Structure formats: structure tokens, C-alpha cells
Amino acid sequence: MNIILLGAPGAGKGTQAEKICEYCHIPQISTGNIIRAAMKNGTEAGKKAQEFVHAGQLVPDAVVIEMVNERLKQDDCKNGFILDGFPRTVPQAQALKEMGVEIDHVIDIEVPDETIMQRLTGRRVCSECGATYHMVYNPPKVEGVCDKCGHELIIRKDDHPDTVKDRLQVYHEQTEPLKGFYEKLGLLYMIEGTKPVEQVTKDTLNALGVKSALEG
């Protein structure tokens, strides 16, 4: 099962991707993680991406497509995958089709901008393993420390209020048109993302036709 998750930054795509992984036993492919790893490792593509990420802008298509194409060729993607954060533009979606990648379901998680602002400005990320927390909704056991690996939690530059506003503007201008693109292909299913996380998961799994332990 090949799945794409759509939604504004902070809509909960990463959280739902983890749940889908758990029930469908397929890998989550987060372009955000791929890009940050490339930046941290100082690869050529990572250097190109760094200035755009720090400015809260989209990484150019050619760089992202190169990274995703390499990732999809790995063995763990043979039985399916979840794309979280890609495609972000209609040209990227077209490039995905040209790569011969068939998509079975596109889940769009809908959340208002006001809620996104509240969510992202409270987010904290582990500087080492990338685990995500929220100071209100999902705080760590010890303030400022990752539950999983014990390293420091940080505020990513792209989670600062001014940057979040810029990211939302970019989303509405460049990424939101993907809903129309996939709706025409009959692949789009919209989920209300302001519900409790467990209910969003139920709705998402139902859209995918997956039975889970959450039922009942």
C-alpha cells in the first residue's frame, strides 16, 4: 500500500504516519527527516537545502526529488510506504508519476491556521533522535530532555511564530493545490485533524480500509 499524507505543517501528518506504520507494517518516509539528515551529514544536497530550510522556504524540487527517489529504491519500500512531506508541489507530484511510482491513497489532514500556530510554537524536537514533543499536548517526562534518548530538546527555527506564518503562506500557495490534483485522480480522502489524536487515527485507518485494535 503506497500512501501520501497531505496537510499543513503541524497538521499531524507525522503522528498519523507512525500509526499507519504500526498497523500496516510499512516504512514512513519523511522528507523532513531525509533533508535534515543530509544537512547534518553535510552532503552536497544537504548544503543546497540548508539555506532554504532555515528561511522557512521549500527546498527546490530537483533536490527533494533526488533524495526521495533514492529512498524509495531501498528494500524496505518494496511492500509499500508512507510519504510524509512529499510531494509538496504539483510539479513534484507529476515527477512522482514520471518516476513510475503508483499511489493507492492520499490522506489530507485538515486543520485551521489558528490551530497550527498554537501547535507549532509549542513544539520541541530532540537534537539527537528527532523525537517530537509538545509543551502542552505531549510534554516530555523531564522538561527539555528527550524521553527516548536523553538528549536536549530544542525549538527548531522553522517553529518560531514568524517562520510558521511564512510556512503556512507557502503551504497555501504551493502545496494546497495538490488536493485538487489528487481529487481528480480519485485518490483523495479528507480527514478532520482537530479531533483527538485517537479519533483522527481511527478516521485515517478507516479511509485506508485498515481494521485496527482501536475499533470499538
LUMFI-748050 format. One record per residue (C-alpha): residue in one letter; x, y, z. Coordinates in pm, 1 decimal, padded with zeros to 6 digits, always signed. Layout:
residues N
VODO res     east    north       up
VODO   A        X        Y        Z
...
This chain:
residues 216
VODO res     east    north       up
VODO   M +00000.0 +00000.0 +00000.0
VODO   N +00157.6 +00326.6 -00116.6
VODO   I +00023.2 +00625.3 +00076.9
VODO   I +00069.3 +01002.6 +00066.9
VODO   L -00016.9 +01221.0 +00367.2
VODO   L -00112.7 +01581.3 +00293.8
VODO   G -00177.2 +01871.1 +00530.1
VODO   A -00029.9 +02196.5 +00651.8
VODO   P +00286.6 +02191.4 +00865.8
VODO   G +00177.2 +02090.1 +01214.6
VODO   A -00144.5 +01921.0 +01097.6
VODO   G -00035.1 +01589.9 +01249.9
VODO   K +00096.4 +01404.9 +00947.2
VODO   G +00395.4 +01265.3 +01134.6
VODO   T +00181.8 +01133.9 +01419.6
VODO   Q -00059.5 +00960.3 +01185.9
VODO   A +00225.6 +00821.8 +00976.2
VODO   E +00359.5 +00646.7 +01286.8
VODO   K +00018.8 +00488.4 +01349.1
VODO   I -00012.3 +00373.2 +00988.9
VODO   C +00335.3 +00220.3 +01013.6
VODO   E +00227.1 +00030.3 +01322.3
VODO   Y -00084.7 -00119.7 +01164.4
VODO   C +00026.8 -00160.3 +00803.2
VODO   H +00392.7 -00256.9 +00866.5
VODO   I +00533.0 -00023.8 +00602.9
VODO   P +00801.2 +00245.5 +00644.6
VODO   Q +00736.4 +00615.0 +00697.4
VODO   I +00936.0 +00831.1 +00459.6
VODO   S +00956.9 +01181.8 +00596.8
VODO   T +01126.6 +01420.6 +00359.4
VODO   G +01185.5 +01649.9 +00655.7
VODO   N +01396.9 +01379.8 +00820.6
VODO   I +01572.8 +01299.1 +00493.2
VODO   I +01659.7 +01666.4 +00440.5
VODO   R +01774.2 +01722.5 +00799.9
VODO   A +01993.8 +01410.7 +00784.1
VODO   A +02152.7 +01534.2 +00462.3
VODO   M +02213.0 +01876.5 +00619.0
VODO   K +02361.1 +01722.9 +00933.4
VODO   N +02586.4 +01493.9 +00728.8
VODO   G +02697.3 +01783.5 +00508.6
VODO   T +02607.1 +01616.1 +00180.1
VODO   E +02601.0 +01823.9 -00135.9
VODO   A +02221.2 +01811.2 -00149.5
VODO   G +02207.7 +01892.6 +00221.3
VODO   K +02415.1 +02206.9 +00171.7
VODO   K +02183.0 +02317.4 -00106.9
VODO   A +01877.0 +02257.5 +00110.3
VODO   Q +02008.2 +02426.9 +00424.4
VODO   E +01959.5 +02790.4 +00325.8
VODO   F +01600.5 +02727.1 +00215.2
VODO   V +01503.1 +02529.7 +00528.0
VODO   H +01645.9 +02792.2 +00762.7
VODO   A +01443.9 +03059.3 +00582.4
VODO   G +01124.6 +02855.4 +00618.6
VODO   Q +01105.1 +02802.7 +00242.7
VODO   L +01055.2 +02492.5 +00034.3
VODO   V +01362.3 +02302.9 -00080.7
VODO   P +01385.8 +02313.0 -00464.3
VODO   D +01211.1 +02028.1 -00641.9
VODO   A +01519.8 +01883.8 -00807.4
VODO   V +01695.6 +01836.9 -00471.2
VODO   V +01395.7 +01683.0 -00296.3
VODO   I +01310.3 +01451.5 -00584.4
VODO   E +01667.6 +01322.3 -00591.6
VODO   M +01653.9 +01239.4 -00219.4
VODO   V +01311.0 +01073.7 -00236.9
VODO   N +01397.0 +00868.5 -00544.0
VODO   E +01699.8 +00722.1 -00369.2
VODO   R +01493.4 +00641.2 -00058.8
VODO   L +01213.4 +00463.5 -00248.3
VODO   K +01466.9 +00226.2 -00404.9
VODO   Q +01561.1 +00078.7 -00067.5
VODO   D +01444.1 -00274.4 +00016.5
VODO   D +01206.4 -00177.6 +00297.4
VODO   C +00982.5 +00006.2 +00048.2
VODO   K +00906.7 -00298.2 -00166.0
VODO   N +00576.4 -00372.5 +00011.1
VODO   G +00464.7 -00011.5 +00037.8
VODO   F +00545.6 +00314.8 +00211.9
VODO   I +00403.0 +00633.9 +00358.7
VODO   L +00521.1 +00961.7 +00210.4
VODO   D +00507.4 +01233.6 +00476.9
VODO   G +00600.5 +01576.9 +00338.9
VODO   F +00631.2 +01478.9 -00026.6
VODO   P +00507.7 +01579.3 -00274.5
VODO   R +00475.0 +01943.4 -00169.7
VODO   T +00404.1 +02091.2 -00511.3
VODO   V +00211.6 +01981.8 -00819.2
VODO   P +00536.8 +01954.6 -01021.7
VODO   Q +00670.4 +01717.9 -00752.6
VODO   A +00352.6 +01509.4 -00779.7
VODO   Q +00393.9 +01495.8 -01155.6
VODO   A +00758.4 +01395.8 -01111.5
VODO   L +00648.3 +01116.4 -00878.3
VODO   K +00420.4 +00982.3 -01150.8
VODO   E +00700.6 +01008.9 -01406.4
VODO   M +00921.3 +00802.2 -01174.0
VODO   G +00663.8 +00524.6 -01213.4
VODO   V +00552.3 +00537.2 -00851.1
VODO   E +00189.4 +00430.5 -00811.6
VODO   I -00007.1 +00580.4 -00522.9
VODO   D -00302.9 +00395.6 -00368.3
VODO   H -00436.2 +00650.3 -00117.0
VODO   V -00389.0 +01022.1 -00045.4
VODO   I -00496.0 +01132.0 +00304.1
VODO   D -00542.6 +01505.7 +00360.3
VODO   I -00549.0 +01611.8 +00727.9
VODO   E -00736.9 +01941.5 +00757.1
VODO   V -00650.0 +02183.4 +01042.8
VODO   P -00719.2 +02563.4 +01059.2
VODO   D -00423.4 +02802.9 +01055.0
VODO   E -00500.8 +02930.3 +01407.0
VODO   T -00469.6 +02579.7 +01549.0
VODO   I -00147.9 +02522.8 +01353.1
VODO   M +00007.0 +02831.5 +01514.5
VODO   Q -00076.6 +02703.6 +01863.3
VODO   R +00060.9 +02360.8 +01788.9
VODO   L +00390.5 +02457.0 +01628.5
VODO   T +00502.2 +02732.5 +01863.8
VODO   G +00486.8 +02479.9 +02148.3
VODO   R +00670.0 +02203.0 +01966.4
VODO   R +01008.5 +02071.3 +02079.9
VODO   V +01234.0 +01830.4 +01890.3
VODO   C +01515.5 +01607.7 +02012.9
VODO   S +01850.4 +01733.8 +01888.3
VODO   E +01975.7 +01376.1 +01851.4
VODO   C +01699.5 +01127.8 +01753.4
VODO   G +01439.2 +01369.5 +01615.5
VODO   A +01157.5 +01263.9 +01851.7
VODO   T +00884.7 +01529.3 +01870.7
VODO   Y +00709.7 +01667.2 +02179.1
VODO   H +00470.5 +01949.9 +02265.9
VODO   M +00487.7 +02150.4 +02586.5
VODO   V +00106.6 +02136.0 +02624.8
VODO   Y -00021.1 +01831.1 +02437.0
VODO   N +00268.8 +01587.1 +02464.5
VODO   P +00531.3 +01711.5 +02712.4
VODO   P +00846.5 +01511.7 +02793.3
VODO   K +00873.8 +01348.2 +03135.8
VODO   V +01161.4 +01581.3 +03218.5
VODO   E +01143.1 +01934.2 +03078.8
VODO   G +01394.0 +01990.3 +02800.0
VODO   V +01505.7 +01624.6 +02786.6
VODO   C +01408.4 +01356.3 +02533.5
VODO   D +01228.4 +01055.7 +02684.9
VODO   K +01377.3 +00821.4 +02426.7
VODO   C +01748.0 +00904.6 +02425.9
VODO   G +01805.3 +01163.9 +02699.5
VODO   H +01939.6 +01436.2 +02471.4
VODO   E +01840.9 +01803.7 +02470.1
VODO   L +01509.5 +01919.9 +02323.5
VODO   I +01525.5 +02225.1 +02100.6
VODO   I +01292.2 +02468.4 +01923.4
VODO   R +01351.0 +02435.2 +01553.4
VODO   K +01394.5 +02765.6 +01374.9
VODO   D +01104.8 +02678.9 +01145.2
VODO   D +00876.6 +02652.0 +01452.0
VODO   H +00920.5 +03015.3 +01557.6
VODO   P +00599.2 +03222.1 +01508.0
VODO   D +00718.8 +03440.7 +01218.8
VODO   T +00858.0 +03141.3 +01035.5
VODO   V +00538.4 +02942.1 +01094.4
VODO   K +00335.2 +03220.6 +00932.8
VODO   D +00567.4 +03214.5 +00632.4
VODO   R +00542.2 +02833.7 +00610.8
VODO   L +00162.0 +02849.0 +00614.8
VODO   Q +00161.1 +03106.6 +00337.2
VODO   V +00389.2 +02886.3 +00127.5
VODO   Y +00166.2 +02586.0 +00201.4
VODO   H -00149.3 +02760.7 +00081.2
VODO   E +00020.5 +02891.1 -00231.3
VODO   Q +00221.6 +02587.5 -00338.6
VODO   T +00105.9 +02271.3 -00159.8
VODO   E -00270.3 +02307.2 -00116.5
VODO   P -00328.0 +02274.8 -00494.8
VODO   L -00227.1 +01908.5 -00453.8
VODO   K -00571.9 +01839.4 -00309.7
VODO   G -00726.8 +01920.4 -00645.3
VODO   F -00456.6 +01725.3 -00828.7
VODO   Y -00525.9 +01401.9 -00636.9
VODO   E -00901.5 +01457.0 -00615.3
VODO   K -00916.7 +01445.2 -00994.9
VODO   L -00735.2 +01111.2 -00979.5
VODO   G -00993.2 +00977.8 -00731.6
VODO   L -00731.7 +00919.2 -00461.1
VODO   L -00807.5 +01195.8 -00209.0
VODO   Y -00971.5 +01139.8 +00130.1
VODO   M -01006.3 +01433.7 +00371.4
VODO   I -00974.0 +01388.5 +00749.8
VODO   E -01073.6 +01641.2 +01018.9
VODO   G -00746.1 +01692.5 +01204.9
VODO   T -00875.6 +01892.6 +01503.5
VODO   K -01035.1 +01586.4 +01664.0
VODO   P -00849.6 +01396.0 +01940.5
VODO   V -00545.6 +01212.5 +01803.5
VODO   E -00700.1 +00867.8 +01856.5
VODO   Q -01012.8 +00965.9 +01660.4
VODO   V -00802.9 +01108.1 +01377.4
VODO   T -00618.3 +00776.5 +01368.9
VODO   K -00946.3 +00582.2 +01352.4
VODO   D -01070.7 +00801.3 +01068.8
VODO   T -00740.8 +00765.4 +00883.7
VODO   L -00730.1 +00386.1 +00915.0
VODO   N -01094.6 +00363.1 +00807.4
VODO   A -01012.1 +00569.1 +00498.9
VODO   L -00735.0 +00321.3 +00418.8
VODO   G -00963.8 +00024.3 +00477.2
VODO   V -00747.5 -00099.0 +00764.2
VODO   K -00900.8 -00271.6 +01067.0
VODO   S -00722.0 -00193.6 +01391.6
VODO   A -00720.7 -00254.9 +01764.7
VODO   L -00869.2 +00094.2 +01800.5
VODO   E -01207.2 -00021.2 +01673.3
VODO   G -01479.9 -00039.1 +01931.4
